Amino acid sequence: MHEEIFLPSTYETGVPYDTFRALREKSPVCRIPEPSVGPWPPGPGYWAVFGHADVKHVLRSPELFSSNLGATQIRDPDTPEDLAFVRAMMLNQDPPGHSRLRRIVAAAFTPRAIRALEETINTRARTLISNTRGQEIDFVEIAADLPVWTLAQIMGVPDEDRRLLYDWASRVIGYQDADYAALSTAEASTLSPMGQAAVSARPETFLRPDGRPMNPRSRTALADMFAYAHALADAKRKDPGDDIMSRMLSGGLTPEEFENMFFLFAVAGNETLRNGIPGGLLTLLEHPGQLAALRTDEALLPTAIEEMLRYWPPVMDFRRTATQDLTLSGQQIRAGEKVVVYHASANRDETIFPSPDTFDITRTPNDHVSFGFGPHFCLGAHLARTQMRAIFTHLLPLTFTQTGAPVRLASNFQNGLKHLPLKVE
């Protein structure tokens, strides 16, 4: 029952908010099957959590709902080796290991570093938007540039290698979509020697020896990304730069922790904004009255951004694993079973948000969970808001019209757009 919630193809036409609403009312915690999807084999199923209070309870209770036992994606890693590999990532750890890594990352984001990033983000956004005037564009490509560029600054990645970050994130997050699963847009001849060496390590096939698809988060599937991560770490140990990755390396990260931190920044720090910015713009275009109100009073931009994040959550769900037998909203959950929280549903919970299906840029308070909650609350939330504010600050004064239908990403994880054609005056 309700397998459409799991199927990536469902989301090509939109998030199933009507189904979420019905389930919040009748079965706020329920079993969802994992049928096979193309060549991907079926899974054991999972408990889905739809209500705002339950979602927060799961996210703030790592002693009951672990990020580490089975990692944080619905699909189980293919092998014990793959599971051990992803469990080393901060995203997939529980306290106290998670807390130690989070402190190292947070210490690298000094006030001076944040101020410098905010200034350069605003300058980059102004240039990006200015260059679109008088053109027909795919706004998704424009939106993708800013987070990739920002990440390159944070990570100390040479400018000529920025497109590699785009490709790696596309392969990991978009593996359920045929257009993204094996994406390679970086031109090898334009890359740095470090980038060219990494590309040569790219797998020739994304199939396992048994013919089944390779887990996109496995070390084998991302051999090129990790080759680059280690080369970058070696370079920064020899010649540290004024970037956050250099500071993190000096803060005690092991080589294995660094490569996993590289993964986290390159993917999580990229895709959230790559989907959130065009999703926010499409929402404004679909609500012209709200767009007009925002143009009239740009002081509404901070609350408008929070409402964009609530209404179009870039990440729709995250997985945990029950550490013990327990009860949640009347359902008996066994130790070791998957528990998946749906941010997209929690953000429309009528017990928290009046008229939850209404897009209201003046909404306050706005207790959305698009950046998560609890120990894993997104460390990059401030930078994400900064980038959204920069893009919309420079875009709103311009005249822009949608020239074609948006194309959605096939993904049961990321609420993404692949194309959003615009004409900018």
C-alpha positions as CSV (number, residue, x, y, z in Angstrom):
1,M,0.0,0.0,0.0
2,H,1.1,3.5,-0.8
3,E,4.2,2.3,-2.7
4,E,3.9,5.5,-4.8
5,I,5.5,7.3,-1.8
6,F,8.7,5.3,-2.4
7,L,8.7,5.2,-6.2
8,P,11.1,7.9,-7.7
9,S,8.8,8.2,-10.7
10,T,6.0,9.7,-8.5
11,Y,8.0,12.8,-8.0
12,E,8.5,13.5,-11.6
13,T,5.0,15.0,-11.5
14,G,5.1,16.5,-8.1
15,V,5.3,15.7,-4.4
16,P,2.2,13.6,-3.3
17,Y,1.0,16.1,-0.7
18,D,-2.6,14.9,-0.9
19,T,-1.4,11.4,0.1
20,F,0.7,12.8,2.9
21,R,-2.3,14.7,4.2
22,A,-4.5,11.7,4.2
23,L,-1.8,9.6,6.0
24,R,-1.2,12.3,8.6
25,E,-4.9,12.1,9.5
26,K,-5.4,8.3,9.4
27,S,-2.0,6.6,9.7
28,P,0.7,9.2,10.6
29,V,3.3,6.3,11.0
30,C,2.8,3.5,8.6
31,R,4.6,0.8,6.6
32,I,5.7,1.6,3.0
33,P,6.9,-1.1,0.7
34,E,10.1,-0.9,-1.4
35,P,9.3,-2.5,-4.7
36,S,12.0,-3.0,-7.4
37,V,12.7,0.0,-9.5
38,G,14.2,-0.9,-12.9
39,P,17.3,-2.8,-12.2
40,W,17.3,-1.9,-8.5
41,P,16.1,-4.9,-6.4
42,P,13.3,-4.6,-3.9
43,G,14.0,-3.7,-0.3
44,P,12.4,-4.8,3.0
45,G,10.1,-1.8,3.4
46,Y,10.2,0.9,6.1
47,W,8.2,2.9,8.6
48,A,7.3,6.3,7.2
49,V,6.7,9.2,9.6
50,F,4.5,12.1,8.4
51,G,3.5,14.3,11.4
52,H,5.6,17.3,12.4
53,A,5.8,16.3,16.1
54,D,6.8,12.8,15.3
55,V,9.4,13.9,12.7
56,K,11.0,16.2,15.3
57,H,10.9,13.4,17.9
58,V,12.8,11.0,15.6
59,L,15.3,13.6,14.6
60,R,16.2,14.7,18.1
61,S,16.4,11.2,19.6
62,P,19.6,9.5,18.2
63,E,19.5,7.1,21.1
64,L,16.3,5.6,19.7
65,F,16.6,6.4,16.0
66,S,20.2,6.0,14.8
67,S,21.8,7.6,11.8
68,N,24.7,5.2,12.1
69,L,23.2,1.7,12.2
70,G,22.0,1.7,8.6
71,A,23.1,5.2,7.4
72,T,20.5,7.8,6.3
73,Q,19.3,6.8,2.9
74,I,16.1,4.7,2.3
75,R,18.0,2.2,0.2
76,D,20.3,0.0,2.2
77,P,24.0,-0.1,1.2
78,D,24.7,-3.1,-1.0
79,T,27.4,-4.8,1.1
80,P,28.8,-4.7,4.6
81,E,31.8,-2.9,3.2
82,D,29.6,-0.2,1.6
83,L,27.8,0.3,5.0
84,A,31.1,0.5,6.9
85,F,32.3,3.1,4.4
86,V,29.3,5.4,4.6
87,R,29.0,5.1,8.4
88,A,32.3,7.0,8.7
89,M,30.6,10.2,7.3
90,M,29.5,12.8,9.8
91,L,25.9,12.7,8.3
92,N,25.8,9.0,9.2
93,Q,27.1,9.2,12.8
94,D,25.5,9.5,16.1
95,P,26.8,11.3,19.2
96,P,29.5,11.4,20.5
97,G,31.4,10.6,17.2
98,H,29.1,13.0,15.3
99,S,29.6,15.7,17.9
100,R,33.4,15.6,17.6
101,L,33.3,15.9,13.8
102,R,30.7,18.7,14.0
103,R,32.8,20.7,16.4
104,I,35.8,20.4,14.0
105,V,33.6,21.7,11.1
106,A,32.0,24.5,13.1
107,A,35.4,25.7,14.3
108,A,36.5,26.1,10.7
109,F,33.6,28.5,10.0
110,T,35.1,31.5,11.8
111,P,33.2,34.8,11.9
112,R,35.8,36.3,9.5
113,A,35.4,33.4,7.1
114,I,31.7,33.7,7.1
115,R,31.8,37.5,6.5
116,A,34.2,37.0,3.6
117,L,32.0,34.3,2.1
118,E,28.9,36.5,2.4
119,E,30.6,39.3,0.5
120,T,31.9,37.0,-2.3
121,I,28.5,35.2,-2.6
122,N,26.7,38.5,-3.1
123,T,29.2,39.6,-5.7
124,R,29.0,36.3,-7.6
125,A,25.2,36.3,-7.5
126,R,25.1,39.8,-8.9
127,T,27.4,38.8,-11.8
128,L,25.4,35.7,-12.5
129,I,22.0,37.5,-12.6
130,S,23.4,40.5,-14.5
131,N,24.7,38.2,-17.2
132,T,21.2,36.7,-17.8
133,R,19.6,40.0,-18.9
134,G,18.2,39.9,-22.4
135,Q,18.6,36.2,-22.6
136,E,16.6,33.0,-22.6
137,I,18.1,30.8,-20.0
138,D,17.6,27.6,-18.1
139,F,17.4,28.9,-14.6
140,V,18.4,25.6,-13.1
141,E,21.9,26.0,-14.6
142,I,22.2,29.5,-13.2
143,A,21.0,28.4,-9.8
144,A,23.5,25.5,-9.9
145,D,26.5,27.7,-10.4
146,L,26.3,29.6,-7.1
147,P,26.4,26.7,-4.7
148,V,29.1,25.0,-6.8
149,W,31.2,28.2,-6.9
150,T,30.6,28.7,-3.1
151,L,31.7,25.2,-2.3
152,A,34.8,25.6,-4.4
153,Q,35.7,28.7,-2.3
154,I,35.0,26.8,1.0
155,M,37.0,23.7,-0.1
156,G,39.8,25.4,-1.8
157,V,39.0,23.7,-5.1
158,P,40.7,25.3,-8.1
159,D,38.2,27.2,-10.3
160,E,38.9,25.0,-13.3
161,D,37.7,22.0,-11.3
162,R,34.4,23.4,-10.2
163,R,32.4,21.4,-12.7
164,L,33.6,18.1,-11.1
165,L,31.7,19.1,-8.0
166,Y,28.5,19.5,-10.1
167,D,29.0,16.1,-11.7
168,W,29.7,14.2,-8.5
169,A,26.6,15.6,-6.8
170,S,24.5,14.8,-9.8
171,R,25.6,11.2,-9.8
172,V,25.0,10.7,-6.1
173,I,21.7,12.6,-5.7
174,G,20.3,11.9,-9.2
175,Y,21.1,8.2,-9.5
176,Q,17.4,7.4,-9.8
177,D,17.1,9.7,-12.9
178,A,18.5,8.5,-16.2
179,D,19.7,12.0,-17.1
180,Y,21.9,12.3,-14.0
181,A,22.9,8.7,-13.1
182,A,26.2,8.8,-15.0
183,L,26.5,12.5,-15.7
184,S,29.9,13.8,-16.9
185,T,29.9,17.4,-18.1
186,A,33.5,18.4,-17.0
187,E,35.8,18.7,-20.0
188,A,38.9,16.9,-19.0
189,S,41.3,19.1,-21.1
190,T,40.2,22.2,-19.1
191,L,40.8,20.6,-15.7
192,S,43.8,21.0,-13.4
193,P,46.4,18.2,-13.4
194,M,44.8,17.1,-10.1
195,G,41.4,17.0,-11.8
196,Q,42.6,15.2,-14.9
197,A,44.2,12.5,-12.7
198,A,40.9,12.1,-10.8
199,V,38.8,11.8,-14.0
200,S,41.1,8.9,-15.1
201,A,40.0,7.1,-12.0
202,R,36.3,7.3,-12.9
203,P,34.7,3.9,-13.1
204,E,34.2,2.6,-16.6
205,T,30.9,1.0,-15.6
206,F,28.4,1.7,-12.8
207,L,27.4,-1.9,-12.6
208,R,28.5,-4.5,-10.1
209,P,30.1,-7.8,-11.2
210,D,26.7,-9.5,-10.8
211,G,25.1,-7.0,-13.3
212,R,23.1,-5.0,-10.7
213,P,23.6,-1.2,-10.3
214,M,26.4,-0.1,-8.1
215,N,25.5,1.9,-5.0
216,P,26.2,5.5,-6.0
217,R,27.6,6.2,-2.5
218,S,30.1,3.4,-2.6
219,R,33.8,3.9,-2.7
220,T,34.0,2.1,-6.0
221,A,31.3,4.3,-7.7
222,L,33.0,7.4,-6.5
223,A,36.6,6.4,-7.1
224,D,37.3,9.6,-9.0
225,M,35.9,11.9,-6.3
226,F,37.9,10.2,-3.6
227,A,41.1,10.3,-5.7
228,Y,40.6,14.0,-6.0
229,A,39.8,14.4,-2.3
230,H,43.1,12.8,-1.3
231,A,45.1,14.7,-3.8
232,L,43.5,18.0,-2.6
233,A,44.2,17.0,1.1
234,D,47.9,16.3,0.3
235,A,48.2,19.6,-1.5
236,K,46.7,21.5,1.4
237,R,48.9,19.8,4.0
238,K,51.9,20.9,2.1
239,D,50.6,24.4,1.3
240,P,47.6,25.3,3.4
241,G,45.3,28.0,2.0
242,D,42.9,30.5,3.5
243,D,40.0,28.1,3.1
244,I,37.8,26.1,5.4
245,M,39.1,22.7,4.3
246,S,42.6,23.7,5.1
247,R,41.5,24.8,8.6
248,M,39.6,21.5,9.1
249,L,42.7,19.5,8.2
250,S,44.7,21.4,10.8
251,G,41.9,20.6,13.3
252,G,42.6,16.9,13.5
253,L,40.7,15.2,10.7
254,T,42.1,11.8,9.7
255,P,42.5,11.1,5.9
256,E,39.4,8.9,6.0
257,E,37.4,11.6,7.8
258,F,38.6,14.2,5.3
259,E,37.5,12.2,2.3
260,N,34.1,11.7,3.9
261,M,33.9,15.4,4.8
262,F,34.7,16.2,1.2
263,F,31.9,13.9,0.1
264,L,29.5,15.7,2.5
265,F,30.4,19.2,1.3
266,A,30.5,18.3,-2.4
267,V,27.1,16.6,-2.3
268,A,25.0,17.9,0.5
269,G,26.3,21.5,0.2
270,N,25.6,21.5,-3.5
271,E,22.2,19.8,-4.1
272,T,20.2,21.6,-1.4
273,L,20.7,25.0,-3.0
274,R,20.7,23.6,-6.6
275,N,17.1,22.4,-5.9
276,G,16.0,25.0,-3.4
277,I,16.7,28.1,-5.5
278,P,14.9,27.1,-8.7
279,G,12.1,25.5,-6.6
280,G,11.7,28.8,-4.8
281,L,11.5,30.8,-8.0
282,L,9.0,28.4,-9.6
283,T,6.9,28.7,-6.4
284,L,6.9,32.5,-6.8
285,L,6.0,32.2,-10.5
286,E,3.1,30.0,-9.6
287,H,1.9,32.6,-7.1
288,P,2.1,35.9,-8.9
289,G,0.4,37.8,-6.2
290,Q,3.1,36.8,-3.7
291,L,5.8,37.7,-6.2
292,A,4.3,41.1,-6.7
293,A,4.1,41.7,-3.0
294,L,7.7,40.7,-2.6
295,R,8.8,43.0,-5.3
296,T,6.9,45.8,-3.7
297,D,8.5,45.2,-0.3
298,E,11.9,43.5,-0.4
299,A,12.0,43.7,3.4
300,L,9.8,40.6,3.2
301,L,12.6,38.6,1.6
302,P,13.8,36.8,4.8
303,T,10.3,35.5,5.6
304,A,9.8,34.7,1.9
305,I,12.9,32.6,1.9
306,E,11.7,30.6,4.9
307,E,8.3,30.1,3.2
308,M,10.0,28.9,0.0
309,L,12.0,26.4,2.1
310,R,8.8,25.2,3.8
311,Y,6.7,25.0,0.6
312,W,9.5,23.5,-1.5
313,P,11.7,21.5,0.8
314,P,14.9,20.6,-1.1
315,V,15.3,17.4,0.8
316,M,12.0,15.4,1.2
317,D,13.0,12.7,3.6
318,F,15.8,11.1,5.7
319,R,16.2,7.7,7.1
320,R,17.0,6.5,10.6
321,T,17.2,2.9,12.1
322,A,15.4,1.9,15.3
323,T,17.9,1.0,18.1
324,Q,15.3,-0.9,20.1
325,D,11.7,-2.0,20.1
326,L,9.5,1.0,20.6
327,T,6.1,2.6,19.9
328,L,5.6,5.6,17.7
329,S,2.0,7.0,17.2
330,G,0.6,3.6,18.1
331,Q,2.8,1.6,15.8
332,Q,5.1,-1.1,17.2
333,I,8.6,-0.7,15.6
334,R,11.2,-3.4,16.0
335,A,14.9,-2.8,16.7
336,G,16.8,-2.7,13.3
337,E,13.8,-1.5,11.3
338,K,14.1,1.5,9.0
339,V,12.3,4.7,10.0
340,V,12.0,7.4,7.4
341,V,10.9,10.9,8.3
342,Y,9.2,13.0,5.6
343,H,10.2,16.7,5.9
344,A,7.9,17.4,3.0
345,S,4.9,16.2,4.9
346,A,5.8,17.7,8.3
347,N,6.1,21.1,6.5
348,R,2.4,20.9,5.6
349,D,1.1,19.7,9.0
350,E,-2.1,21.6,9.6
351,T,-1.6,21.3,13.4
352,I,1.4,23.5,13.1
353,F,0.9,25.6,9.9
354,P,-2.4,27.4,9.4
355,S,-3.6,26.9,5.8
356,P,-0.5,24.8,5.1
357,D,-1.1,24.5,1.4
358,T,-1.1,28.3,1.0
359,F,2.1,29.9,0.0
360,D,2.4,33.0,2.2
361,I,5.6,35.0,2.2
362,T,4.5,36.8,5.4
363,R,4.1,33.5,7.4
364,T,5.5,33.8,10.9
365,P,6.4,31.8,12.9
366,N,7.5,29.2,10.4
367,D,8.7,26.1,12.1
368,H,9.7,24.2,9.0
369,V,12.1,21.3,9.2
370,S,13.7,21.7,5.8
371,F,17.1,22.0,7.5
372,G,16.4,19.1,9.8
373,F,16.2,19.2,13.6
374,G,18.2,18.0,16.6
375,P,21.9,17.0,16.5
376,H,21.9,16.8,12.7
377,F,20.5,20.3,12.0
378,C,22.2,21.5,8.9
379,L,25.5,23.2,9.5
380,G,25.2,25.0,6.2
381,A,21.8,26.5,6.9
382,H,23.1,30.0,7.3
383,L,25.1,29.8,4.1
384,A,22.1,28.3,2.3
385,R,19.9,31.3,3.3
386,T,22.7,33.7,2.4
387,Q,22.9,32.3,-1.1
388,M,19.1,32.3,-1.6
389,R,19.0,35.9,-0.4
390,A,21.8,36.9,-2.8
391,I,20.1,35.4,-5.8
392,F,16.7,36.8,-5.2
393,T,18.0,40.2,-4.2
394,H,19.5,40.6,-7.6
395,L,16.7,38.8,-9.6
396,L,13.6,40.4,-8.2
397,P,14.2,43.9,-9.8
398,L,14.3,42.3,-13.2
399,T,11.4,41.2,-15.4
400,F,11.4,37.5,-16.1
401,T,8.8,35.2,-17.7
402,Q,8.6,31.4,-17.8
403,T,9.0,30.2,-21.4
404,G,8.4,26.5,-21.0
405,A,7.3,23.8,-18.6
406,P,9.6,22.9,-15.7
407,V,11.0,19.4,-15.7
408,R,11.3,17.6,-12.4
409,L,13.9,15.2,-11.2
410,A,13.0,11.5,-10.7
411,S,14.0,11.1,-7.0
412,N,12.4,10.0,-3.8
413,F,14.9,12.0,-1.8
414,Q,15.6,15.4,-3.5
415,N,12.8,17.7,-4.5
416,G,14.6,18.8,-7.7
417,L,14.1,20.5,-11.0
418,K,16.2,19.6,-14.0
419,H,15.0,22.5,-16.2
420,L,13.2,25.8,-15.7
421,P,13.2,27.9,-18.9
422,L,13.1,31.6,-18.5
423,K,13.3,34.9,-20.5
424,V,15.0,37.6,-18.5
425,E,14.6,41.3,-19.5
